[in-house]
């Protein structure tokens, strides 16, 4: 088993169940997302210096030549034919030749709220932070924009419909559970839709934490983690004031769970490896679930932003 860790300082690679052997294999600046797809070869890394692809387990990488330098998200469509890249500023590109050439999907720029997508902390611009699809509806693409909400295409990204009503617009990640159910982790709340974004329900109303980065499903449980406030406040004695929350009923109720590094550290990334749930924190700690307990299994010398196992 190989674990790839996207960090503030490139991609690190660990070769076994304990992560202290991790070494940096891609010097690409800040890496926002590392992803692989069961219907595509290799693994992709999204960074502020471009989109990279590896076909040898993360040992070597090639840059994919996306027109915008800062790539925040990537998706290989379930048909395996199209690679999508979401960028900063918020543009969407597609390649149909394995990344050799790219075309902009200009329909994404035609969304009615497009002029509202900006925030001072991101140079008064926005980015496509999350891209997803489900194999039952291979032509449907779901995009989460920070800051701009959730949007859905039914024709492989050519035209788009806004699905942002009822969900907070600071979208960090959209978990695709099935063809119609998505869970959006936002800067102010955790939201679920069961009708492909036509309506949303807030799941975190009973929780004291509001800043969510990513959620995951493992063995039928919904796992999510949050800080009490955004990263700019994660300094001082209390750190991120993080919390880990687990739901047995799809998000109707949550139980708070202790984990190594809490509350100073907050979990920001998830993956599964050899049937075990693995998480990464904002302080470079890698933790693993064993039964109902969590243990530290390694560290890397950089802030973790994404995890991916091979």
Secondary structure as UniProt FT lines:
FT   STRAND          3..7
FT   TURN            8..9
FT   STRAND          10..14
FT   HELIX           19..21
FT   STRAND          23..26
FT   STRAND          31..36
FT   TURN            38..39
FT   STRAND          43..47
FT   TURN            48..49
FT   STRAND          50..54
FT   TURN            57..58
FT   STRAND          62..63
FT   STRAND          70..76
FT   TURN            78..79
FT   STRAND          83..88
FT   STRAND          92..95
FT   TURN            98..99
FT   STRAND          103..104
FT   HELIX           106..110
FT   TURN            112..113
FT   HELIX           114..116
FT   HELIX           120..122
FT   TURN            123..124
FT   STRAND          127..134
FT   TURN            135..136
FT   STRAND          137..146
FT   TURN            147..148
FT   STRAND          149..153
FT   TURN            156..157
FT   STRAND          161..162
FT   TURN            165..166
FT   STRAND          170..176
FT   STRAND          182..186
FT   TURN            187..188
FT   STRAND          189..193
FT   TURN            196..197
FT   STRAND          201..202
FT   TURN            205..206
FT   STRAND          211..218
FT   TURN            219..220
FT   STRAND          221..227
FT   HELIX           231..233
FT   TURN            237..240
FT   STRAND          243..247
FT   TURN            250..251
FT   STRAND          255..257
FT   TURN            260..264
FT   STRAND          267..273
FT   TURN            274..275
FT   STRAND          276..281
FT   TURN            282..283
FT   STRAND          285..290
FT   TURN            291..292
FT   STRAND          293..299
FT   STRAND          304..309
//
